[in-house]
Amino acid sequence: MFNSKIISKVTFIEALKIDLIVNNLIERNKMNKENRIIAKNPNAYHNFEIIETIEAGIVLYGTEIKSIRAGKVNLKDSYATIEKNGEVYVYSMNISPYEHGNIFNKDPLRPKKLLLNKREIHKLIGMTTQKGFALVPTKIYFKGNFVKLELGVGRGKKLYDKREDLKKKEAQRKIERYMKQ
């Protein structure tokens, strides 16, 4: 009744489809294990000379996580401080309200608590008590299913330092352009 060549072609096509689906799932799983950057602070490396970075978790609510997954977070002008009770908070980090969150949305600019070990907090206290050092969020990313914030300890740059950096970057770009040609 049925042609055997047609049946073998159909099973071969189905096998290819299954193989594509499995490979797609494997690629997704690899992406989940890697750090997926959500947002970077554009002014962090321009205004500060970052000496050391520390990874910290953030205390967030459900609608904030959904908004971050949508990429609606802004680190510009954000900064971190160590409170008297030994806890670290990030200020001015804007997480836009989730569109479908209605009454569960939180204030977009509310202070967000960072999750650090006591040893890391003591290390940060020691570094920031020196004159001219500040805590600056440099980027926010997913590590697995958790949102992490990279916190940089940096010293503010002078205007001439910023100009020097811009000159170096411009020279590097010119070199790369000439190398391509």
N, C-alpha and C positions, 0 to 999 in steps of 0.2 A: 504494500500500500504506500508506505513512505519511502522516499529515496534516502539511502544511507549516507550519501554525500552531503545532503542538506542537513541531516541531523548532526553530523560531525562538525559542520560549519557553525551551527547554532551553539553547540556545546563549547566550541573553541571561542566564540565571541563572548559567551557568558563567562568563561574562564578568564578572558582578558579583562572584562568588567570587574570581576571579583578581585583580580590582581591589582587593578588601578585603585579600587576602594581601599584595599589593605595597605598599599604604598602611601596613599593619602593619609590614612590614619597614623601610620608610622611617622610621617613627616610632621603631622600636627603634634604628636607626642614629643618629638624632638624639640619643636618650638616651645612647648610648654616647659621643658626642662631648662631651656636657656632663659637668660634675663631679657625680657621684652620691655624696652624703654618706652615709657608713656610720655614723659615731658622732661625737658632740660631747662635749667635756669640760664637764660642767655647772658645775663650780666655777671654771673658768678666768676667766671675766669677772666672777664674783662675788668671788673672792678676790684678783684681780690687775687692775691697770690696764694693759691691753695697749697698748703703744706702737707696736710694729711686728710684722708677721708675715712669715714666710718659708716657702716651700714646700720640702719635702724628701722625697726618696724613702726607702724603708725596705728593708733587707735581710731578706727573709722566705723561709721554706721552703714547699714545696707544700701541706702540710696546713694551714699557717697561712693561706695565701691562701684555701683552700676554706672555712675557718672564718670568715674575714673576709667572704667573699661571702655566707655565711649570716647575717651581722650579729652574730656572737658575739665582739665586741670591746668592751672597757671602758677608757675613758681617765681615769676618775676617779682622783684621787691620783697620776697619772703626772707625771713631770718629766724634763727632759733635762739632761745635763751635757756639758761639753767635757773630754775626757781630756787627759792630758799629751802624748800622741802626736799631738794635733790632730784627733782623731776625735770625733764627736758621737754619744752614745748616749741612748736613751730607756729609763727604768726604770719599773717598776710598771705598764706597759701590759699589761693582761690580755687575751690572745687565747686563748679557751677551746679545749681540745683538740678536734680534728675527730673526730666520732663513729666514722667508718669508717677512721680513720688508723692504728690499732693501734700497731705499733712505730715508725712514722715520726713520731709526734707529738713535739713539742718541749715543753720546760717552758713553761707559760703565762706566767710572769712573767720569763722570761729577758730580759737587756738586748738591745735591738734597735738595730743600727747605722743611723744616718741617712746618706743620701747627699747631700752638699753640696759645692759648689765651694770651693776654698781661699780665694777672695776672700770668700765668704759666711761661712766659718768665722772668718776674721780679723775680719770685721764683728761677728759674734756675740761673739767674745772681747772686743773693745773695749767692747761694750755691757754685758756681764755682769760685767766687772771693776769697774764702778761699784757703789757700795754700794746694796743693796736690789733689784737687778735679778735676775730668774730666767728660765729657759727653760721655758715651759709648752706642752705640746701642746694645741691648741684644738680641732682636728677631724681626722678621718681620712676620706679619700674616694678614689674611683676617678677617675682622669683618663685616659680611654681604657681601656686594659687594665692600667694601672699603679696601684698603691696609693701615695697621697701623704699626707703628714702636714703639717698646717699648724702651724708652731711659732711661738709668740708670745713676744716679749720683753716682760716686764712687771714692774711694781713692785708689791709687796704692798700691799693696801689696809688702812687702819686700820679699827677697828670703826665709828667715826663716818662714815667714807666709805661703808661698806656700808649703813648706815642711811639716809644721804642718797640713795643710788641706789635703795633700796627705796621711799622716799617719792616720788621722781620717777616711778618706774614705776607706782606706784599712782595718782598724779595723772594720768598719761597714760592709764591704763586707764579712769578715770572720765570723762575728756574724750571718749574714743572711744565709751563707752557712751552718753553724752548726745548725741553727734553721730548715732548710729544711730537714736535715738528721734525 
